[in-house]
């Protein structure tokens, strides 16, 4: 994989050091953590949406129209920049294709497939394993975690283990969520290798467009075999939410957070997701939360607070 990915991290770091002052460097961790938290909160709603639409919108069609909406939302900001940087995009075409496959076409389709049988709260719990995978991928790439961050990671992971062991039933849909977690972790780790010259909104537009094109064959098969879903307020409004908020807004925030603080540190904040999903699924879908879940959430929050601090 290393042979097909552009080595831009060093150049990016050198540029950042030469163009930012001490105040900017101090503000970067705070801004990165805030952006990661925003993306995590918004994405929590997408798990509830996937579960809510499981019997009305086929998974592939849900994913396809999500990215069509997202593409339209980001086009005014990124289409022109992407066109200007088309030569750069072609130069890094294999990287763009891999990132689009993992983070756009693959991840969300797998989440929607899992939503057919897996409760939203359980989906959030399984996705909480992705920060561990992010840390593994970054460590394989040579990034040191530090004792404090590693300890926070383990505490938050213990919270997830307690949740899974606290009576959560395992279903076939959980396997789809495990695959989705692997895709998202790979996508997040690869973001650190994004070409430094490729503008953020141009990158979003390009990956959204590529992911949508990758989904076209599956969309055609789904429509032919399952028929199109019925457009109404109960289907269109949730797709607009995941298209605009969970895709355009959240992916921009997450990508920026990765650039500022790295995948491992942002991944610790991502541990907040099962907490957010549990609250939303209880409020909107009536899924229950007991004392084991509350204790687990406390461990997750404690691990996030500990591990999100400075590395040492």
C-alpha positions as CSV (number, residue, x, y, z in Angstrom):
1,X,0.0,0.0,0.0
2,X,2.8,2.3,0.8
3,X,4.0,2.2,-2.8
4,X,0.8,3.8,-4.1
5,X,0.4,6.5,-1.5
6,X,2.0,9.9,-1.9
7,X,4.6,10.7,0.8
8,X,3.5,14.2,1.7
9,X,3.5,14.1,5.5
10,X,7.0,15.6,5.9
11,X,6.3,18.4,3.4
12,X,3.1,19.2,5.1
13,X,4.7,19.3,8.6
14,X,7.5,21.6,7.3
15,X,5.0,23.9,5.7
16,X,2.9,24.0,8.8
17,X,5.9,24.9,11.0
18,X,7.0,27.7,8.7
19,X,3.6,29.3,8.3
20,X,2.1,29.1,11.8
21,X,3.1,30.9,14.9
22,X,3.1,29.7,18.5
23,X,-0.5,30.9,19.1
24,X,-1.7,29.0,16.1
25,X,0.1,25.8,17.3
26,X,-1.5,26.2,20.7
27,X,-5.0,26.7,19.3
28,X,-4.7,23.7,16.8
29,X,-5.3,20.9,19.4
30,X,-8.4,22.7,20.8
31,X,-9.8,23.4,17.3
32,X,-9.0,19.8,16.3
33,X,-10.8,18.3,19.3
34,X,-13.8,20.6,18.8
35,X,-14.1,19.6,15.1
36,X,-13.7,15.9,15.9
37,X,-16.5,16.3,18.5
38,X,-18.8,18.0,16.1
39,X,-18.3,15.3,13.5
40,X,-18.9,12.6,16.1
41,X,-22.1,14.2,17.3
42,X,-23.5,14.6,13.8
43,X,-22.5,11.1,12.7
44,X,-24.3,9.7,15.7
45,X,-27.6,10.8,14.1
46,X,-26.7,9.0,10.9
47,X,-26.8,5.6,12.8
48,X,-30.2,6.4,14.0
49,X,-31.2,7.4,10.5
50,X,-29.9,4.1,9.1
51,X,-31.9,2.1,11.6
52,X,-35.0,4.2,11.1
53,X,-34.9,3.7,7.3
54,X,-34.1,0.0,7.4
55,X,-37.6,-1.1,6.2
56,X,-38.3,1.8,3.7
57,X,-35.0,2.5,1.8
58,X,-32.7,-0.2,0.6
59,X,-29.1,0.2,2.0
60,X,-27.4,0.9,-1.4
61,X,-30.0,3.4,-2.4
62,X,-29.8,5.1,1.0
63,X,-26.0,5.4,0.5
64,X,-26.2,6.5,-3.2
65,X,-28.7,9.3,-2.6
66,X,-26.9,10.4,0.5
67,X,-23.8,11.1,-1.6
68,X,-25.7,12.7,-4.4
69,X,-27.1,15.2,-1.9
70,X,-23.6,15.6,-0.3
71,X,-22.1,16.2,-3.7
72,X,-24.6,18.9,-4.5
73,X,-24.0,20.5,-1.0
74,X,-20.3,20.7,-1.4
75,X,-20.2,21.5,-5.1
76,X,-20.5,25.3,-4.7
77,X,-17.4,25.3,-2.5
78,X,-15.3,22.6,-4.0
79,X,-16.2,21.9,-7.7
80,X,-14.2,24.9,-9.1
81,X,-11.2,24.2,-6.9
82,X,-11.3,20.5,-7.9
83,X,-11.3,21.4,-11.6
84,X,-8.4,23.7,-11.1
85,X,-6.5,20.9,-9.4
86,X,-7.5,18.2,-11.8
87,X,-3.9,17.5,-12.8
88,X,-3.0,17.0,-9.1
89,X,-6.0,14.7,-8.6
90,X,-5.0,12.6,-11.7
91,X,-1.4,12.4,-10.3
92,X,-2.8,10.9,-7.0
93,X,-5.6,9.0,-8.6
94,X,-4.9,5.7,-6.8
95,X,-4.9,7.4,-3.5
96,X,-8.2,9.2,-4.2
97,X,-9.8,6.0,-5.4
98,X,-8.8,4.1,-2.3
99,X,-9.9,6.8,0.1
100,X,-13.3,7.2,-1.8
101,X,-13.8,3.4,-1.7
102,X,-13.2,3.1,2.0
103,X,-14.7,6.4,3.4
104,X,-17.5,7.1,0.9
105,X,-18.7,4.1,-1.1
106,X,-17.8,1.3,1.4
107,X,-18.3,2.6,4.9
108,X,-21.8,4.1,4.7
109,X,-23.2,1.3,2.5
110,X,-22.0,-1.2,5.2
111,X,-23.6,0.9,8.0
112,X,-26.9,0.9,6.1
113,X,-26.7,-2.8,5.6
114,X,-26.0,-3.4,9.3
115,X,-29.1,-1.2,10.1
116,X,-31.3,-3.8,8.6
117,X,-30.9,-6.1,11.7
118,X,-28.7,-4.3,14.3
119,X,-30.1,-1.7,16.7
120,X,-28.7,1.8,16.4
121,X,-27.1,1.7,19.9
122,X,-25.3,-1.5,19.1
123,X,-24.1,0.0,15.8
124,X,-22.6,2.9,17.8
125,X,-20.9,0.5,20.2
126,X,-19.2,-1.6,17.4
127,X,-18.1,1.6,15.7
128,X,-16.4,2.6,18.9
129,X,-13.8,-0.1,18.1
130,X,-12.6,2.0,15.1
131,X,-10.3,4.3,17.2
132,X,-8.3,1.2,18.2
133,X,-7.9,0.3,14.6
134,X,-6.9,4.0,13.8
135,X,-4.2,3.8,16.5
136,X,-2.9,0.5,15.1
137,X,-2.8,1.9,11.6
138,X,-1.0,5.1,12.8
139,X,1.4,3.0,14.9
140,X,2.2,0.9,11.9
141,X,2.9,4.2,10.1
142,X,5.5,5.1,12.7
143,X,3.4,7.4,14.9
144,X,4.1,7.1,18.7
145,X,1.1,7.1,20.9
146,X,2.5,8.1,24.2
147,X,1.7,6.6,27.6
148,X,-1.2,9.0,28.5
149,X,-3.0,8.5,25.1
150,X,-2.5,4.7,25.2
151,X,-3.9,4.6,28.7
152,X,-7.0,6.6,27.7
153,X,-7.4,4.4,24.7
154,X,-7.4,1.3,26.9
155,X,-9.9,2.8,29.4
156,X,-12.3,3.8,26.7
157,X,-11.9,0.3,25.1
158,X,-12.7,-1.2,28.5
159,X,-15.9,0.8,28.4
160,X,-16.8,-0.6,25.0
161,X,-16.0,-4.2,26.2
162,X,-18.3,-3.7,29.2
163,X,-21.1,-2.6,27.0
164,X,-20.7,-5.6,24.6
165,X,-20.5,-7.9,27.6
166,X,-23.5,-6.3,29.4
167,X,-26.1,-8.3,27.5
168,X,-25.9,-6.9,24.0
169,X,-27.1,-9.6,21.6
170,X,-24.8,-10.4,18.6
171,X,-26.6,-10.5,15.2
172,X,-25.4,-11.1,11.7
173,X,-25.7,-7.3,11.0
174,X,-22.9,-6.8,13.5
175,X,-20.5,-8.3,11.1
176,X,-21.4,-5.6,8.6
177,X,-20.6,-3.0,11.3
178,X,-17.3,-4.6,12.0
179,X,-16.4,-4.3,8.3
180,X,-17.7,-0.6,8.4
181,X,-15.4,0.1,11.4
182,X,-12.4,-1.3,9.5
183,X,-13.3,0.9,6.4
184,X,-13.6,4.0,8.5
185,X,-10.4,3.4,10.4
186,X,-8.5,2.9,7.2
187,X,-10.0,6.0,5.7
188,X,-9.1,8.1,8.8
189,X,-5.5,6.8,8.8
190,X,-5.1,7.6,5.1
191,X,-6.2,11.2,5.6
192,X,-2.8,12.0,7.0
193,X,-1.3,11.1,3.6
194,X,-3.5,13.5,1.7
195,X,-1.4,15.6,-0.8
196,X,-0.6,18.9,0.9
197,X,-1.4,20.9,-2.2
198,X,-4.9,19.4,-2.6
199,X,-7.4,21.9,-1.0
200,X,-9.8,20.6,1.6
201,X,-13.0,21.4,-0.2
202,X,-11.5,20.1,-3.5
203,X,-10.6,16.9,-1.8
204,X,-14.1,16.5,-0.4
205,X,-15.8,17.1,-3.8
206,X,-13.4,14.7,-5.5
207,X,-13.9,11.9,-3.0
208,X,-17.7,12.4,-2.9
209,X,-17.9,12.4,-6.7
210,X,-15.6,9.3,-7.0
211,X,-17.6,7.4,-4.3
212,X,-20.9,8.2,-6.0
213,X,-19.6,6.9,-9.3
214,X,-18.4,3.7,-7.5
215,X,-21.9,3.2,-6.2
216,X,-23.6,3.6,-9.6
217,X,-23.5,-0.1,-10.6
218,X,-24.8,-1.2,-7.2
219,X,-27.5,1.4,-7.3
220,X,-28.6,0.2,-10.7
221,X,-28.8,-3.4,-9.5
222,X,-30.7,-2.4,-6.3
223,X,-33.3,-0.5,-8.3
224,X,-33.7,-3.3,-10.8
225,X,-34.1,-6.0,-8.1
226,X,-35.7,-4.1,-5.2
227,X,-37.4,-1.2,-6.9
228,X,-37.0,2.5,-6.0
229,X,-38.1,3.6,-2.5
230,X,-41.1,5.9,-2.1
231,X,-40.1,9.5,-1.8
232,X,-41.9,11.2,1.1
233,X,-41.2,13.3,4.2
234,X,-40.2,10.1,6.2
235,X,-37.5,9.2,3.6
236,X,-36.4,12.4,1.9
237,X,-35.8,14.4,5.1
238,X,-33.5,11.8,6.7
239,X,-31.6,11.5,3.5
240,X,-31.2,15.2,3.3
241,X,-29.9,15.1,6.9
242,X,-27.2,12.5,6.2
243,X,-26.4,14.1,2.9
244,X,-25.8,17.6,4.2
245,X,-25.0,17.3,7.9
246,X,-23.5,13.8,8.2
247,X,-21.6,13.9,4.9
248,X,-20.7,17.5,3.8
249,X,-20.4,19.1,7.2
250,X,-19.2,16.1,9.3
251,X,-16.6,14.9,6.8
252,X,-15.2,18.4,6.4
253,X,-14.9,18.7,10.2
254,X,-13.4,15.2,10.6
255,X,-10.9,15.7,7.8
256,X,-9.8,19.0,9.3
257,X,-9.5,17.5,12.7
258,X,-7.3,14.7,11.4
259,X,-5.0,17.3,9.8
260,X,-4.8,19.2,13.1
261,X,-4.4,16.5,15.7
262,X,-4.0,13.1,13.9
263,X,-6.2,10.1,13.6
264,X,-5.4,8.6,17.0
265,X,-6.2,11.7,19.0
266,X,-9.4,12.3,17.0
267,X,-10.2,8.7,17.4
268,X,-10.3,9.1,21.1
269,X,-13.0,11.8,20.7
270,X,-14.8,9.3,18.5
271,X,-15.3,7.2,21.5
272,X,-18.1,9.6,22.5
273,X,-20.2,8.2,19.6
274,X,-21.7,5.3,21.5
275,X,-22.8,7.7,24.2
276,X,-24.4,10.1,21.7
277,X,-26.0,7.2,19.7
278,X,-27.4,5.6,22.9
279,X,-29.1,8.9,23.9
280,X,-30.5,9.6,20.4
281,X,-31.7,6.0,20.0
282,X,-33.4,6.2,23.3
283,X,-35.0,9.5,22.6
284,X,-36.0,8.9,19.0
285,X,-36.4,5.1,18.6
286,X,-37.3,4.0,22.1
287,X,-34.2,1.8,22.6
288,X,-33.5,1.3,26.3
289,X,-30.3,2.0,28.2
290,X,-29.5,0.3,31.5
291,X,-26.9,0.7,34.3
292,X,-24.2,-1.4,32.5
293,X,-24.5,1.0,29.6
294,X,-24.3,4.1,31.8
295,X,-21.2,2.7,33.6
296,X,-19.6,1.9,30.3
297,X,-20.3,5.4,29.0
298,X,-18.6,6.8,32.1
299,X,-15.5,4.8,31.3
300,X,-15.6,5.9,27.7
301,X,-15.9,9.6,28.7
302,X,-13.0,9.2,31.2
303,X,-10.8,7.6,28.6
304,X,-11.6,10.3,26.1
305,X,-10.7,13.1,28.6
306,X,-7.5,11.4,29.6
307,X,-6.3,10.4,26.1
308,X,-7.3,13.6,24.3
309,X,-4.7,15.6,26.2
310,X,-1.1,16.2,25.2
311,X,1.0,13.2,24.3
312,X,3.5,12.2,26.9
